[in-house]
Amino acid sequence: MDAAVTNSTAKLIVLNTCWAALVAWAFVQGYVTFVFTHDVSGISYVIAGVLAAVLAAMFLGHTRVMPHAKVWFVMLGLIGNLIGFVLALQGMQAGSLGDAAGLLKLATSLIDGMSVAFCSTLVGAVAALWISTNSYVLQMAAGE
């Protein structure tokens, strides 16, 4: 086996072990559970699934998808952000601002929508960073 390939594989294993350790730490702290339970749109699950598929493809030697995947994760996070804003604003009605029940419903809708917006954006950004660091290692190995 070529020394550059072996070296880059070792670097990728170390890098992805570090990323996995970060996710494990976040899970133990309750952050992962918080993010996935507060994203009622489910787009965070889609992002996580695509991340797993891209990482599996990368370790199988299919790296052409890497530059596209970074964009996919950012776009999926932004789509989740837009879904969150729609959810936040759908409860707004001019007539609901006059009583306590209407204000409570509006506040709940705003909180739910903003949770989706922030959580899905966070998952998309982390996935994009994860893939970006892997792409960087692969590019450096190609230049050796």
C-alpha positions as CSV (number, residue, x, y, z in Angstrom):
1,M,0.0,0.0,0.0
2,D,1.2,3.5,-0.8
3,A,2.7,5.4,2.2
4,A,0.7,8.5,1.5
5,V,-2.6,6.6,1.4
6,T,-1.7,4.8,4.7
7,N,-0.7,8.1,6.3
8,S,-3.9,9.9,5.2
9,T,-6.0,6.9,6.3
10,A,-4.4,7.1,9.7
11,K,-5.0,10.8,9.9
12,L,-8.7,10.3,8.9
13,I,-9.1,7.7,11.6
14,V,-7.7,10.0,14.2
15,L,-9.7,12.9,13.0
16,N,-13.0,11.1,12.9
17,T,-12.3,9.5,16.3
18,C,-11.9,13.0,17.7
19,W,-15.2,14.1,16.0
20,A,-17.0,11.0,17.4
21,A,-15.6,11.7,20.8
22,L,-16.9,15.2,20.6
23,V,-20.4,13.9,19.7
24,A,-20.2,11.3,22.5
25,W,-19.3,14.0,25.0
26,A,-22.2,16.2,23.8
27,F,-24.5,13.2,24.1
28,V,-23.3,12.5,27.7
29,Q,-23.9,16.2,28.5
30,G,-27.4,16.0,27.1
31,Y,-26.8,18.3,24.2
32,V,-27.5,15.8,21.4
33,T,-30.8,14.7,23.0
34,F,-31.8,18.4,23.5
35,V,-31.1,19.2,19.8
36,F,-32.9,16.2,18.4
37,T,-36.0,16.5,20.6
38,H,-36.3,20.2,20.0
39,D,-36.1,19.9,16.2
40,V,-39.7,18.9,15.6
41,S,-39.2,19.2,11.8
42,G,-36.9,16.1,11.9
43,I,-34.4,17.8,9.5
44,S,-31.6,17.2,12.0
45,Y,-32.2,13.4,11.6
46,V,-31.8,13.9,7.8
47,I,-28.6,15.8,8.3
48,A,-27.2,13.1,10.6
49,G,-28.2,10.4,8.1
50,V,-26.5,12.1,5.2
51,L,-23.4,12.7,7.3
52,A,-23.2,9.0,8.1
53,A,-23.7,8.1,4.5
54,V,-21.0,10.6,3.3
55,L,-18.5,9.4,5.9
56,A,-19.1,5.7,4.9
57,A,-18.6,6.6,1.3
58,M,-15.4,8.5,2.1
59,F,-14.0,5.5,4.0
60,L,-14.9,3.3,1.0
61,G,-12.9,5.5,-1.3
62,H,-15.7,7.6,-2.8
63,T,-14.5,11.1,-2.2
64,R,-16.0,12.9,-5.2
65,V,-19.1,13.7,-3.1
66,M,-17.1,15.5,-0.4
67,P,-17.2,19.1,-1.9
68,H,-20.9,18.8,-2.6
69,A,-21.7,17.4,0.9
70,K,-20.3,20.5,2.6
71,V,-22.8,22.6,0.7
72,W,-25.6,20.1,1.3
73,F,-25.2,20.4,5.1
74,V,-25.2,24.1,5.1
75,M,-28.3,24.2,2.8
76,L,-30.1,21.6,4.9
77,G,-29.3,23.6,8.1
78,L,-30.6,26.7,6.4
79,I,-33.8,24.9,5.2
80,G,-34.3,23.9,8.9
81,N,-33.8,27.5,9.9
82,L,-36.5,28.6,7.4
83,I,-38.8,25.8,8.6
84,G,-38.3,27.0,12.1
85,F,-39.1,30.6,11.2
86,V,-42.3,29.4,9.5
87,L,-43.3,27.4,12.5
88,A,-42.5,30.4,14.8
89,L,-44.7,32.8,12.7
90,Q,-47.6,30.5,11.9
91,G,-49.1,31.1,15.3
92,M,-49.2,34.8,14.9
93,Q,-52.7,36.2,14.4
94,A,-53.7,39.8,15.2
95,G,-56.7,38.6,17.2
96,S,-54.7,36.3,19.4
97,L,-52.7,39.2,21.0
98,G,-55.7,40.4,23.0
99,D,-56.0,37.6,25.6
100,A,-53.7,35.6,27.8
101,A,-54.5,32.3,26.0
102,G,-53.6,33.8,22.7
103,L,-50.3,35.2,24.0
104,L,-49.4,31.8,25.5
105,K,-50.1,30.1,22.2
106,L,-48.0,32.6,20.4
107,A,-45.1,32.3,22.8
108,T,-45.2,28.5,22.6
109,S,-45.2,28.7,18.8
110,L,-42.3,31.1,18.8
111,I,-40.3,29.0,21.1
112,D,-41.0,25.8,19.1
113,G,-40.1,27.5,15.8
114,M,-36.9,29.0,17.1
115,S,-35.9,25.7,18.6
116,V,-36.2,24.1,15.1
117,A,-34.3,27.0,13.5
118,F,-31.4,27.0,15.9
119,C,-31.1,23.2,16.4
120,S,-31.2,22.3,12.7
121,T,-28.7,25.1,11.9
122,L,-26.4,23.8,14.6
123,V,-26.5,20.2,13.3
124,G,-25.9,21.4,9.7
125,A,-23.0,23.5,10.7
126,V,-21.3,20.7,12.8
127,A,-21.8,18.3,9.9
128,A,-20.3,20.8,7.4
129,L,-17.3,21.3,9.7
130,W,-16.9,17.6,10.1
131,I,-16.8,17.0,6.4
132,S,-14.7,20.1,5.8
133,T,-11.9,18.8,8.1
134,N,-12.0,15.4,6.3
135,S,-11.9,17.1,2.9
136,Y,-8.9,19.1,4.1
137,V,-7.0,15.9,5.1
138,L,-7.8,14.3,1.8
139,Q,-6.6,17.4,-0.1
140,M,-3.4,17.5,1.8
141,A,-2.8,13.8,1.1
142,A,-3.5,14.4,-2.6
143,G,-0.8,17.1,-2.6
144,E,1.8,14.9,-1.1
